[in-house]
Amino acid sequence: MKAILLAEKKQPIQLVDAPTPTAGPGQMLIKLKAAALNHRDVFVQQGLYPGIKLPAILGSDGAGVVDEVGEGVDAGWRGQAVIINPGLHWGPNPRFYGPNFRILGMPDNGTFAEYVVVDEAYVHPKPNHLSFEQAAALPLAGLTAWRALMTRAGLQTAGNSEKVLVTGIGGGAALFALQFAVGAGAEVWVTSGSEEKLARAATLGATGGVNYREPDWDKTLMTRTGGERKGYFDVIIDSAGGPGFAKLIDAAAAGGRIAFFGGTTGNITDIMPPKVFFKQLSIFGTTMGTESEFVDMLSFVNDKKIVPIVDEVFPLTHVPEAMKKMDTGQQFGKIVINIAD
């Protein structure tokens, strides 16, 4: 089979002919139709990800058709369109993953290939309203956003009158946080360094947004959302960290919840503790999610007919170009790899 292999850190990825894997007991062999990139893939290549073990076929996200099943797996799965949960072996504690947790695509061979073998527990029916490319865009970023928004920050999903802020709109997880919050009935605002991305977020249901490159963007945001008291946010989802995080403390409502899963702008600095404890704020770090959270996310996507935003589709032979685009951070939505052709 054709596959994208990373042999060594900080070296180019290679399109290689690799042995087609076989399904062992409790496993499925999936003929992949589409895969999707995550920053994780770029970080692994750059040697910036913890616990790198190479060589490995990269790629965490994937959707395809079950080709074969191993011993103990219902033969009825053959020919079924499926989506893969890339978070493997979370463990029994829902609050934190266990020592055996790992993400598909390193050290386990991943989805930048024509075939992949996955344990039955991590294979789910593909949502019928999604194409293979759209379904492949969902798993890792969608699960990360779901846990941040729904589990950690505890967004209301019934009779929702909460106000949500999603920073850095344009990346996959941030867009899923926007779509999930809108689907739950929340009033959602966003930030971006691009006016074009702010405009596109509005088409997805964002009430409004501000450009974080502007001076005093936080004050502008508070004014646009209703001024003092009305302008505060019940839930804030962030992937940047850095010095700007202090402004999120100011923007949070009393009793507000802030969940973050990235640090693209560096270490969090300049936070005044009284602003946190007098406002009774809750600040959560988060990443990925449990098997049950993946199931809950899929149910929500099916119920609300949420469609992941795909920025661009590349063929398997053009993964190096796709990785370069991912590294620039200019995309709006997920970068997808078409494997079917």
C-alpha positions, 0 to 999 in steps of 0.5 A: 500500500501507499503510505506517508512515512516519517523515518527520523525527526526533522527529516522530510516525510516520504511516500513509500510502498508499505506492507498492507496490515492485517486485522488481528483479534478484535481489530478491523482493517479499514480501507481509508477514503480520506484523512486529515492533518493536525498540528500534531503531525507537523510537531512530530516531524519537527521533533517538537512533540513529546515521546516521539518514536519513529519510524511511523506512518503519520495521521490521526484522523481518518474515515473509510470502509471496513475491508476485513475484520479480525477474530471476534469482530462481527462480520457485519462490519465489512463494507460499512462506512466508518470514522475512527476515534484516534484517542486510544486506551484513555483508561478508567479515569475520565478526568485524566488519561492513563499510562497506556493512552496514545494517539493514532499516527505515532507510535501506532501507524496512522491514517496517511495510508491506503489502509490502517488497522484499528481496534474495534472499540475505536471504530464508529459508523460514519455520520450519513450526512457527511462525505468521507472528506468531511468525516475525516476532518472531525475526530481529533479536533472535534473531540478536543473541542467537545471535551473543552466546551462540554465536559471541562467548561460545562456549557449548558445544552438545554435552555441555553442562555450562556455567552461563549467566546472562542479565540483564534477562530480558523483552526479546526478545534476552534471552529468545532467549538464555535459550531458545537456552541452554536448547535447548543444554542449559545450566543458565540463571539470569536476573535481572529487576526484576520477580518476574513476569518471573522466574516466567515465565522459569522456565516457559521453562526457567530454573533460577532467578533473582534480582531485581536491585532487591534489595540485594546481589542478586549475593550472593543469586544466588551463594548460590542457585546453589551458593555459592562456586565452584559459583555462578560462571557460565561465560557471561554475556549482558548488555544493561544495562552500567552500574555493575552490570556490575562485579557480573557480573565477580564472578559470572563463573567463571575463564575465563568469557566475558561478551558484551553488546549494550546499555547501558540503565543507562549507562556501565560503571564500577568494574571492578577490572582484577585481577579481569578478568586474574587470572580470565582473563575474556573480555569481548565487545561484539556486535550483530546477526550475519552471514548464516551466523549467521542460517542457523545460528540458523534451523537451531537454531530448527527443530531444537529447535522453539523458539517466540519469545515474543510479548507482544502483537499490534497491527494496523498502524493501532496502531503508535504505541501499540505504539511507546509500549509498547516505549518503556516496557520493560514487555513480556515478549517481542516486540511484533508487528504483524499486517499480514495483516488 
